Amino acid sequence: MAQLWGGRFTKETDQLVYDFNASIRFDRRLYAEDIRGSIAHVMMLARQNILTEAEKEDIIEGLEGILSDVENGKLSISEKYEDIHSFVEATLIERIGEPGKKLHTGRSRNDQVALDMKMYVRSEVRKLDDLLRDLLQVLLSTMEENLETYMPGFTHLQKAQPVTLAHHLGAYFEMFKRDHERLRDLEKRMNTCPLGSGALAGTTYPLDRQYTASLLGFDGPTLNSMDGVSDRDYIVELLSDLSLIMMHLSRFSEEVIIWNSNEYQFVEIDDAYSTGSSIMPQKKNPDIAELVRGKTGRVYGALNALLVSMKGIPLAYNKDMQEDKEWAFDAIDTARHCLTLFTGMLETMQYHKDRMEESARHGFTNATDVADYLVNHGVAFRDAHGIVGRLVLLCIEKNIALDDLPLEEYRKISDVFEEDIYEAISLKTCVNRRVTTGAPGKEAMEQVLEIYRTYLEEN
């Protein structure tokens, strides 16, 4: 057992207790943040004349050597240490001697781990931000290519009204755009530096916390030392944001799974993103979409677990907070992998446009437009609704679409109908007459696409 404390204790910690208490198994991934934070801390200590220039240079050289050796595989992070902070400090002392013992001046592991996690989460937020932008770009490109790809829009999983694939995908663009904006808001809100908060009550050393914050890219120091060491709101907020991202990925995955089914055949998933069956040679399964849908519960679980862990913790730091890391690490990894794979699947997916259009035609998605035709010819809407219901029933009996029903059959139910009914209820007309902002009409969609292009260019 290698630990940085013990003077107050008269016997060794029980090994089971030590193992239960230790976090090195999972916080080892914070090694780079821990070292960078230590370098900034040492630079500040020297600037404040708490360390000499020679001590500063020795410590920084030692820390940079540790960082380089870990990243090059020359130095393994040993689990004999309690946590990543103990490993870095003990290795530094082993390498440079007495100056290394001054590294921890003016700080606690409480503000140290708070700093490490903030720096790590900030870095991961930026990576997730990039992945969301990649997904948005794929969505935009697909939308641009499918302004006239007609398909049924659904409510209650029942065919409702005709839309375009561009319009359908645009709903997901809006969802992931909100996710993108939420992550950016989170980065702004969390960007304060806890280092210098000490264990909970600051320190008597004349630290320049503003300088440390600026060295590490923060907007400034946290303004309350108790909150500085015990704040985990930003991790809860990240897990909440990730849960929303996963919810949107899961909804989209569900649609891909349905569209890929034999009954729909709207899409063909690329072989690189599919798997087969060990017994049924005809199968091509949408495993990526199914796994994304399944892993959503994993991220939800992380959010709930951290909320429950934090709900009864008094100020300031308590060991319960160590639980934040495994949940956060797993949720970040899960969301990152899901975004990467889903984007690749979406980019390579083929759409069966004829099948989509035929499904819209035979799903009576233009029934509302038949009613609108009657209303525009002076029929009260409630009467028009009943007339169209009878027409749909007739088409069901004949197993044909409204477009295929002869004019004489229309006129048997209402003599208002003329030859122009067929143009009025064509999918192209039904869609393109919807020109209000947010509607699927080509004119409205082109305006929205321009807004989306500008958004991606500016972000």
N, C-alpha and C positions, 0 to 999 in steps of 0.2 A: 504494500500500500504506500503510495506516494502522495502526500497532501501538504498544503501550505499552512496548516494550523496544527496545534497540539500542545502548546505550552500550558494551557489551562487543564489538560487532561492527564490522568495518572495511569491510564492503561489504554491499550490498543482498542480501536473500534472492532467489534465483532465482524468477521469477514462477510457474513450474510448481510449485516446492516450496511457495511461499506459498499457492497455490490448493489444493494437496493438503492442506496443514496447516490451512487456515482452516475454521471451523465455522459462520460467520455464515449460510450458506445454510439451515441447519436449526435452529441454536440461537437464531435470531431470535425464535422463539415463546416464549422464556423472558424476554422484555423486561420484562413486568410483575413477575415474581418477582425479577428482577435489581434493578429499581428499588425495590421494597418492601424487599428485603434491604438495599440500600444506605441507605435511609432509617433503618431500625432501627439499622444499624451507626453512622451519623452521630449519632443520638440518644444512643447509648451512649458514643461518643467524647466528646461534649459533657458528658455526665453525669460522665465520668471526668476532666474538665478537660484532655483531649487536644486538643479543639477549643474555640474560644470559642462563646458563644451566638450571636453575630453570624454566625460562619462556619457554624454549624449551620443557622441560618435561611436563609442564602443558598443553601446546598447543597440543603436540603430543598425550597425553593421552585423551584430549578432542576430538580431531579429530578421533582417533581410536574408541572412544565411540560412536560418531555420525555414523561412518561407520558400526559398529556392530549393532547399534539400527535400522538403516535403513534396513540392510539386514535381521534382525530378525523380522522385522515388528513392532518393538516397537516405531519407529519414522516414521511419514509420512512426505513426502516432500510437504510442503504447497505451494499452488499457490498464496498465498498473497505476495510472494517474486518475485522480477523481474526475477531472473535467479538462476541457481543452485549455483553460486558463492555467491550470496547474502544470500541464504538459509544456506549454510554451515557456512559462517562467522558469520551471525547473531545468529545462533544456538550455535556456539562456544562461542561467547561473553556472551550469555545468561547463558551458563553452567559454564564458568570459569572466567568470569569477565574481568578485565583490561588486563591481558596478551593476551586475544583473540583479542584485538584491535590492537595488533602489528603484527598479521598474515600477513597483506597486505603490510608490509614494503618492499620497493624495487621492487614492481611489480604492474602491471596494469591488469584490466580485459582483456585488449587486448592480452597480452602475456599469460595470464592465460587460456583463452578460446582456444588460438592457441595450447597451450600445451595439454589441455584436449582432443581436437579433434585429435591431432596427436597420443596420447596414445590410444584413443579409436579405431581409424582407424587401428593402428598397431596391436592391439589385434584382431580386426575383420579379418584383412588380414591373420593372422595366423590360425584362425578358418576356413576361406574359403580355405586356403591352405590345411588343413587337409581333408576337404570335397572333394576337387578335387583329392587328393591322394586316397581317398576311391573309388571314381568313376573310377579312372585309374586302381585300383586293380581289380574291378569288370570287367572292360573291358578286362584286361589281362587274367583273369581266364576264361572268356567266349571265348576269342580267342584261348586259349590253348586247349579248348575242341572242337573246330570247325575248325580245320585245313583242314578237308576233308568234310566239309558241303558245298556243291556246290549250288550256287545261281546265278541269273543273275546280272551282273553289268549294270548300266544304264547311258545313256547320254540323255538329253532332256526328261527324264522319259520314254524313249524307251529302250527296252532290247538291250544291245550292245555286251558284251563279258562275258564269264563265269568267275566268281571269287569265292572266298569262303567267308563264313560268317566271318571268322577270318580276312580276308583281308579287308572286308567292315568295320568292327568294328575298324580295325587298323587306318583307316582314322580319326575316332573320337578320338582315343588314341592320335594321333599326334596333333589334335586341342586342346584337353584338356591339353596335355603336354605343349604346348605353353602358355596356360592360366596359368598353374602352375608356369612356369618360369617367366611370366610377373609379377605375384603377388610377387614373391621373389625379382625380380628386384626393384619393387616399394618399398618394405620394406627397402631395402638397401638405396635407394635414399632419402626416406623421414625421415631417422633415425637421424635427428639433432634436438636439443632441443631449442625451442624458448623462454623458460622462462629466464627472465633477460633482454629481449628486452624492457621492460617497455611499455609505450603507443606507442612509435615509436622511441625514441632517447636514449634508455638505461636508466641508472640511475646514480646518484652521489654516491650511496652506493657502498662499495668495495665488490661486489658480486663475488663469485667464480663460474662462469657459467659452467666450466668444471666439477667441483665436482657435481653440481646439475644434469648435464647431465648424469654423470656416475651412480649416485644413481637411476636414472629412466631408465637406460638401453639404453641410446642414445650413439651414437658414439662420439658426441661432441656437442657444442653449434652452433646455427646458426651464421653466420658471418656478417650479416647485420641486424640491429634491425628493420629497416623499412620493409624489406622483411620478417623478422621473424614473425611480427604480421599480415602481409597482404597476406602471401603465402597460397593459396588454391590449388596449382597445384596438390598436392598429392591426394586431394579429386577428382579433375577432372580426374586424371590418374586412380584412383580407379574405378570411374564410367565408364570410358572408358574400363578398364579391365573387369568390370562386364558386360558391354554391349557385349563384345566379348564372354564371357562365356555364356551369355543368347542367343546370336545368335547361338552358337554351340549347346546348349541345344534345341533351337527351331528347328534347322535343323534336329536334331536327332529325336525330338518329331514328326515332320512332317512325317518322314519315319516310325516311329512306328505306327502312325495313318493310313498311307497307308497300311503297312504290316498287320495291324489288321483288315482291311476291308474285307468284304465277298468276294470281287473279288480276293484278294491276299491270305489271310489266311496263311501268313508266320509265324505269331506269335500268341500266346495266352497270353494275359495279365492276371496276377494273379487277382483273385476276390478281394483281399485286395486293389488293386490299380485301380479298375473299379467301375462304378456305373451303375444302371439300369434306365429304363424309368418309369415314373408314369402311362403311358397308354399302352405302348407296352411291353408285358412281355418277348419277345424274345431278347430284346436289352441288350448288354453289351458294355458300352461306354468307350472309352479311355480318361476319363476326366482329369487325371493327365497330360498326354501328351498335351492335348488341353489347359489346364490352363498354363502350362509352356510356350507353344507357345504364348499364349495371354499376359502373364505377361512380356514377353520380351519387349513389347512396353512401359511398365511402367518404366523399367530401362533405356531404351533409352530416355524417357522423362526427367528423372532425370538428365542425362548427358547434354542434350540440355538446360534444365532450368538453371543449374549452369553455363554453358558456357555463356549463355546470361546475367545472373546476373553479372558475373565477367568482361565482355568485356569492360565496360566503366568506371571502378572504378580507380580513381587516387590514388597514394600513400598517406597515408598509410592505416590504418584501416578505414572502412566505415561501417555503419550499414547494408548495403546491404548484407554483408558477413554472417549475421545471417541466411540468406536463405540457406546456405550450409547444415545445419544440417538436416532439415526435408527430403530433397532430399536424402542425404547420408544415413540416417537411414532407410528410406523406401527401397532404392535400395539394401542395405546390407541385410535387412531382407528378401526381395523378392528373391534375388539370393541364400541366404543360404537355405531357405525353398525349392526352386526349385531343388537345387543340392541334398538335402537330399531325397526328394520324388522321383526324377528321378532315383537316384542310387538304391533306394529300388525297384522301378518298374522294372528296368533293371535286377537286381539280381534275381528276382523271375519270370521273363518272360520266357515262354517256346517257343521253335522254332520248327516249323513243317518242319523238314529237307527234308522229301520226297516231300512235296509240293514245297519247294524252288528248289530242283533239277529238278523236273518235269517242273517248270516254265522256268528254264534255257534251258532245252532240247527243249521245244516247242516255244522258243522265238528266235530261229536261232542265239543264241549267239556264236555258233561255226562256223558261216559262214566265218569269217575271217580266221579260221584255214583251211577251205576247200580251200580258195584262196592260203594260204601258202603251202598247199599240192601240188597244181598245180605248183606254182613257184618253189618248190623244185624238180619238175619233168620237169623243163625246159620251162614252159609256162611263157610268159611275164606277169607281174602283171596286166597291164591294160586289157589284154585278160582274165586273170583269174578272174578279178573282174566281167566282163560281164558274164562269164560262171556261176559263183556262183549266180549272180542275176537271171539267168534263172532257176537255180536249186531251189532257194527259191520260185520263182513264181510257179513252178510246185508243190512244197510241200504245198504251200498255197491252191492251187486248190484241192489237194488231202487230205488236212487237216491232214498232218503228219509232223513229224520232219525230219531233214536231216539224222538223225541216222536211220530212218525207211525206207528211200527211197531205193528200190532195186538197186543192182549194175547195172543191165541192163539199168535202167533209167539214172543212172549216165553216163554210157558209150554212151548212145544215144546223150548226149550233148558234151561229150569229151571222147575219147578212152584212155586218159591218166590214168583214174581211174582204180584202182585194188582193190582187196579184203581188202587190208590194209587201205583203206580210213576210215573204221569204227573205227579201233583202233586210227587212227590219229585224229579223231574228237570226240572221247569220252570226256566227261567233265573232267575226271581225267587227260587225256593226255593234253587236251587244257590248263588246269590250271598249271599242274606240269612242262610243258615245258617252262613256263615263270619263269626263275630263276634269272633274273637280280635283283639287290637290289631294294626293294620296290614293286616287283611284287607279285602276289598271289600264285606262286608255293610253294609247301610245304617246299622245301629246303631253298628258300629265306625267307619264313615266319619264319621258325625256327631260322634263324640267327637274324631276327628283334626281335623276342620274347625274345631272350637272352639279347639283348640291352635294351629292356623295363624292364626286370627283374632287370638288373643292375641299371637302372635309379631309379626305385622305392626303391631298397635297399639303394642307396646312398642319396636319398632325403626323 
